[in-house]
């Protein structure tokens, strides 16, 4: 993802800056998705694994990236509090 774009993106709700999701974080999210344990903020189950994602710097919400385009819709965010084995901050 273009660094300039990443620098201006933020959570549409909290306005918290975002960063790219790390490999350990991505693996944890996809593991939970595979087990059917992940819902969007709107309450819809997440069925497809995430290839790339953004996470707010406060580590509360994940937004997926599809075909290089961040999906920054509030209802499509994934809250991290539902993820039991989400890695601790580095």
Buried (B, 14 or more C-beta within 10 A) or exposed (E): EEEEEBEEBBBBBEEBBBEBBEEEBBBBBBBBBEEEBBEBBEEEEBEEBBEBBBBBEEBBBBBBBEEEEBEBEBEBBBEBEEBEEBBEEE
